[in-house]
Amino acid sequence: MDFLFVLFLAKPLWLWLVFISLVIALMAFDLGVMHKDNHELGIAESLKMSAFYIAIAIAFGGYIWWAWSNGTLVTSDGSNPVAAYFQGYIIEKVLSIDNVFVISLIFGYFAIPRKYQYRALVWGIIGVIVLRGIMIAVGAELISTYKWVTLLFAAFLAFTGIKMLIMPEGEHDVSKNPVVRLVSKYMHVTPDLHGQKFFVRQPHPNTGRLALFATPLFVALIVINFADLIFAVDSVPAIFLITTDTFIVYTANIMAILGLRALYFALAALVHRFHYLKYALAVVLVFIGMKGFYSYFFGKPDPYLSLGITVSIIAAGIFYSLWKTRDGGDGSNGQAIRVGE
């Protein structure tokens, strides 16, 4: 059993296996138990499942605290893993709220019924687990080899936050997505859905021979994963400026994304209530960017202070959004924003 203690990305292999096993168990529970009858997920059930995932994430944070306090878990950069995990989790969770509107547009463009959306979202997380892992491994290698890369991350986050504060939001046109054009060009795609299937065999319109066709549900799945990669460009550098420990970075990212799939159906109906949260998020990105510069030149500030500031800014954004949209408007022109229909 000595192989379980072999170091992989500065952590014993057993620690990674425990986390991956937890993720696999949650995915199996999602697909095999909660959604085995392919029913349409309502807002109430969505909120209950989201609360379950948040509880799992908090419990995992408790495990990190326990392992750190007894010396089992030591971060590679000497940072406080508990504060780093929860700060990374909260930032990733809030960044993911932005994904909801884009995902809703994608499902609307491909006319995916709600009862099939959850399956695409759950399978999407499997792709995210792999893709985020690759991005985080590359980022960790860059930082360990070239420490000054953290300055690039810090400058990018600060610039992104300032841009979010002063630039108007652009419209998302799914039809212009390069992935849609690429898949349509190189794959046979059916014009209609075939239940919850990603692929079907049917006669080719030109040859009459049976050929493998992708369904719109599969194309939507690919576009969602591509969109997640775009959003990861913000979230991965953000957490690397909190800690460079690969295990904390990866677990905080994945725990937040796991819960998003459950929360999607409630957020899709309520996303207009969080209109001003983007400004709070922009301030957080600027704060994390500035903290990255400070840490590079002067050393890391108190981790719990950073966590408290992050939570306070995001909480202020949430409460202000809920107050400004209490009459059902988006806070800008009094008209409600409706998504996911």
C-alpha positions, -999 to +999 in steps of 0.1 A: +000+000+000+030+022-001+019+036-035-009+055-017+017+077-001+035+086-033+033+124-038+013+136-067+013+174-072+028+178-037+001+157-020-001+120-011-020+100-037-045+088-012-057+123-006-064+128-043-082+095-045-104+103-015-115+136-032-120+120-067-140+092-050-162+117-033-168+135-067-176+102-084-200+092-057-218+125-059-221+122-097-234+087-094-259+098-068-270+127-091-275+106-122-284+072-107-307+083-078-319+119-080-324+119-117-330+083-127-366+090-138-356+120-159-381+143-142-382+180-145-363+197-117-383+224-100-371+254-080-378+239-046-359+207-054-331+227-069-327+247-037-328+215-016-301+198-037-280+230-037-282+231+001-270+195+001-240+204-021-232+234+000-233+212+031-209+188+015-185+216+005-186+230+041-180+195+055-150+191+032-137+224+044-141+210+080-120+180+069-093+203+056-093+221+089-090+188+108-062+175+085-043+208+088-047+211+126-032+176+132-004+181+106-018+156+080-023+184+055+004+209+048+001+234+019+030+237-005+032+275-002+027+276+036-007+293+033-037+287+056-056+259+037-089+265+055-092+303+047-078+296+012-103+269+005-134+289+016-122+321-001-116+302-034-149+283-030-169+315-025-153+334-054-158+304-077-194+301-066-202+338-073-183+337-106-204+306-116-236+326-111-226+345-143-225+312-161-262+307-155-274+333-179-251+320-207-261+284-201-297+294-202-292+311-235-275+280-248-304+257-238-328+282-253-309+284-286-310+246-290-346+243-276-336+219-249-366+211-226-360+215-189-363+178-182-332+171-204-312+201-192-301+185-159-285+155-176-264+178-199-253+198-169-243+167-148-223+152-177-209+186-183-193+186-148-174+154-158-157+173-186-151+203-163-133+180-138-108+170-165-105+204-181-101+224-149-075+198-137-054+204-168-057+242-165-048+241-128-018+217-134-005+240-161-010+271-139+008+255-110+037+245-132+040+280-146+040+296-111+065+271-097+088+277-126+082+314-131+071+331-099+066+364-117+036+348-135+016+357-103+021+394-113+005+386-147-024+369-130-028+399-106-027+424-134-052+404-154-077+401-125-074+438-116-080+447-153-109+423-156-125+438-125-121+474-136-135+464-171-165+449-154-171+480-135-169+505-164-179+486-195-215+477-204-224+440-208-222+426-243-249+404-258-243+367-261-251+353-296-249+315-294-252+312-332-218+330-335-201+306-311-171+290-329-179+256-313-213+256-329-199+263-363-171+238-359-194+209-347-219+217-375-192+216-401-174+184-391-202+163-375-236+151-386-262+168-363-299+159-362-323+188-365-344+174-337-339+160-302-340+123-296-350+122-260-320+124-237-296+108-262-264+125-272-259+103-303-282+083-326-278+061-357-300+070-386-299+069-424-276+095-440-297+118-462-273+115-491-261+079-490-291+062-472-266+043-451-267+042-413-245+069-398-238+082-364-254+116-357-250+139-328-281+154-313-287+191-303-283+180-267-247+169-273-239+201-292-253+221-262-232+200-239-200+209-259-209+246-260-215+246-222-181+231-215-165+256-239-183+284-220-170+270-187-134+272-201-139+309-209-152+315-173-123+295-159-099+322-173-111+344-145-116+319-117-084+299-119-060+329-117-081+343-089-077+313-066-040+310-076-035+344-061-051+332-029-030+300-027-007+281-051-014+248-034-028+227-062-050+205-040-067+235-024-071+252-058-086+221-075-110+211-046-123+246-041-130+249-079-147+215-082-168+218-051-182+251-062-190+238-097-206+206-084-232+227-066-239+250-095-255+222-115-280+217-087-286+254-082-289+262-119-327+258-121-334+281-092-309+307-104-322+306-140-355+318-126-341+343-101-309+356-119-325+390-124-325+394-086-287+394-086-282+422-111-258+442-089-238+412-078-215+416-108-203+449-094-194+433-061-176+405-080-157+431-100-146+447-067-135+413-054-115+406-085-097+440-082-091+433-045-076+398-052-055+413-080-041+440-057-036+415-030-015+395-055+008+424-060+011+430-023+018+393-016+045+392-043+065+422-029+056+422+009+043+387+018+008+373+022-016+394+044-037+377+071-058+350+054-088+354+076-088+391+069-088+385+032-116+359+036-136+384+057-132+412+031-142+389+003-173+376+021-183+412+031-181+426-004-201+397-019-227+398+009-231+435+003-236+429-034-262+402-027-282+422-002-281+454-023-292+434-054-321+418-035-332+452-021-330+470-055-349+443-073-375+437-046-403+448-070-393+423-096-372+446-118-335+443-128-327+475-109-319+495-141-352+501-158-378+484-137-384+455-162-379+420-151-353+399-170-366+365-179-342+337-188-343+300-195-377+299-211 
